[in-house]
């Protein structure tokens, strides 16, 4: 019974260490006083996707991740009409808020999901 207790304590301690390391590795949230938001970054990203995909339609909101240093990564889904029906693709873009108080898409990747 004693070895089971030690084993449980070791697993619990390891889990706490992993949780601590995960939380400390997350980027800082956007600083206050800076006029950028994930919603505005998503608008910039969707415009970049629409420039690449004719007739783009966004059935779901993108998932935005703040990466720090006024940069966001957005992952989402885009649909477009094609001769055989609707084609669904995934996209990932990196958007940065510049010192000129505007958004800029640094990178965009679009790929067909299936």
C-alpha positions as CSV (number, residue, x, y, z in Angstrom):
1,X,0.0,0.0,0.0
2,X,2.9,2.3,0.8
3,X,4.3,2.0,-2.7
4,X,0.9,2.9,-4.3
5,X,0.8,6.0,-2.1
6,X,4.3,7.1,-3.3
7,X,3.4,6.4,-6.9
8,X,0.2,8.6,-6.6
9,X,2.2,11.4,-5.0
10,X,4.8,11.2,-7.7
11,X,2.2,11.4,-10.5
12,X,0.4,14.2,-8.8
13,X,3.6,16.2,-8.3
14,X,4.6,15.6,-11.9
15,X,1.2,16.9,-13.1
16,X,1.6,20.0,-11.0
17,X,5.1,20.7,-12.5
18,X,3.7,20.3,-16.0
19,X,0.8,22.6,-15.3
20,X,3.2,25.2,-13.8
21,X,5.5,25.0,-16.9
22,X,2.6,25.2,-19.3
23,X,1.1,28.3,-17.6
24,X,4.5,30.0,-17.5
25,X,5.2,29.4,-21.2
26,X,2.0,31.2,-22.4
27,X,2.7,34.7,-24.0
28,X,1.7,37.7,-22.0
29,X,-1.8,39.0,-22.8
30,X,-2.1,42.1,-25.0
31,X,-0.9,45.2,-23.1
32,X,-3.5,47.7,-22.0
33,X,-3.5,51.0,-23.7
34,X,-2.6,49.4,-27.1
35,X,-5.4,49.7,-29.6
36,X,-5.4,46.2,-31.1
37,X,-7.8,43.3,-30.6
38,X,-8.2,39.7,-31.8
39,X,-11.5,40.7,-33.5
40,X,-9.8,43.4,-35.6
41,X,-6.9,41.0,-36.4
42,X,-9.6,38.5,-37.6
43,X,-11.0,41.2,-40.0
44,X,-7.6,41.7,-41.5
45,X,-7.0,38.0,-41.9
46,X,-10.4,37.4,-43.5
47,X,-9.7,40.2,-46.0
48,X,-6.4,38.5,-46.9
49,X,-8.1,35.1,-47.3
50,X,-10.9,36.7,-49.5
51,X,-8.1,38.2,-51.7
52,X,-6.8,34.6,-52.3
53,X,-10.1,32.7,-52.4
54,X,-12.7,33.9,-54.9
55,X,-16.2,34.1,-53.4
56,X,-14.9,33.4,-49.9
57,X,-17.5,32.8,-47.2
58,X,-16.6,32.2,-43.5
59,X,-19.0,29.7,-41.9
60,X,-17.4,29.8,-38.5
61,X,-15.3,32.5,-36.6
62,X,-11.6,32.0,-36.6
63,X,-9.7,30.9,-33.5
64,X,-7.3,33.7,-32.6
65,X,-4.2,33.2,-30.5
66,X,-2.2,36.2,-29.2
67,X,1.5,35.4,-29.7
68,X,2.9,38.5,-28.0
69,X,4.5,41.6,-29.5
70,X,1.2,42.7,-31.1
71,X,1.0,39.5,-33.3
72,X,-1.9,37.1,-33.6
73,X,-2.3,33.7,-35.2
74,X,-5.7,33.0,-36.7
75,X,-6.9,29.5,-37.7
76,X,-10.2,29.1,-39.5
77,X,-12.4,27.7,-42.2
78,X,-13.3,29.2,-45.5
79,X,-15.9,28.0,-48.1
80,X,-16.2,28.9,-51.7
81,X,-18.5,27.9,-54.5
82,X,-16.9,25.7,-57.2
83,X,-18.3,24.0,-60.3
84,X,-18.8,20.7,-58.2
85,X,-20.3,22.4,-55.2
86,X,-18.9,24.1,-52.1
87,X,-15.2,23.6,-51.4
88,X,-14.2,24.0,-47.8
89,X,-10.6,24.9,-47.0
90,X,-8.6,25.7,-43.8
91,X,-6.5,28.8,-43.4
92,X,-3.8,30.1,-41.0
93,X,-2.6,33.6,-41.0
94,X,-0.3,35.7,-38.9
95,X,-1.4,39.3,-38.4
96,X,0.6,42.0,-36.7
97,X,-0.5,45.4,-35.4
98,X,2.1,47.9,-36.6
99,X,3.3,51.1,-35.1
100,X,1.4,52.9,-37.8
101,X,-1.8,51.8,-36.0
102,X,-2.9,49.3,-38.7
103,X,-2.9,45.6,-39.2
104,X,-0.7,43.8,-41.6
105,X,-0.9,40.1,-42.7
106,X,2.6,38.7,-42.4
107,X,1.8,35.2,-43.6
108,X,-1.2,33.3,-45.0
109,X,-1.6,29.6,-45.8
110,X,-4.8,28.2,-47.3
111,X,-5.2,24.4,-47.8
112,X,-8.1,22.2,-48.7
113,X,-9.4,20.2,-45.8
114,X,-10.8,17.2,-47.7
